[in-house]
Amino acid sequence: MEGAYLPTIIVRHPRENPRKCSVLPLRGRADVLLWTYPVRESPPLDGYVRLSAEGPPLSPADAAKGLLLLDGSWRWAAAMARAFCDVPARSLHGWRTAYPRVSKRGTDPANGLASIEALFAAYHLLGRPTTGLLDHYYWAEAFLQANAAALTPPS
C-alpha cells in the first residue's frame, strides 16, 4: 500500500556525473527525497535501513522501515557510509546488475547494483509499488530479464 512507509532518502555524491545518474529522474516523486552529500544537518534516521553491499539481507521484517540509498561511485561509498554508520545496513544478495561498468580501481563489489536497480530490488522485496522506477533507466529491460527468477513469485 503506497504511502504507508517512510519516504526513501537518496543521498547523492556531488561528483556523481548527472548524465550517468540513474536516480535523478525520480525527482518529484512523493516517496523519494534527494539529498546532496555531505548532508549538513541530517534529521534523525530512526526507523531507516541503509542499502549496502554488506550486512544482513533486506527482508520482510524491514517492510515498515524507510530506505536510505547512498548514490555515488564505489570509490566514494566508504566515506559516504561512514557518515551514516548509525543507520543499520541491509544487503540485496542474489540480484544481478545490467549496468555495464568497469572499475579501473577494482572497487565494484561482486553483488553491486546501479542505484536505481538497488532501489527497484528493495521496493520489490518489501512489497512496495515499483511502477515508474525504471522508466528512465536505459538498461531496465536487461535488468528485469537478468533478474526474472527473483521477480517471479514462488509457485
Sequence and secondary structure as in RCSB ss.txt:
>XXXX:A:sequence
MEGAYLPTIIVRHPRENPRKCSVLPLRGRADVLLWTYPVRESPPLDGYVRLSAEGPPLSPADAAKGLLLLDGSWR
WAAAMARAFCDVPARSLHGWRTAYPRVSKRGTDPANGLASIEALFAAYHLLGRPTTGLLDHYYWAEAFLQANAAA
LTPPS
>XXXX:A:secstr
 TTSS  EEEEE TTS TTT SSGGGTT TTEEEEESS SS    TTEEEE SSSSB  GGGTTSEEEEEES HH
HHHHHHHHTTTS EEB TT         SSS   TT   HHHHHHHHHHHHT   TTTTTT TTHHHHHHHTHHH
HS   
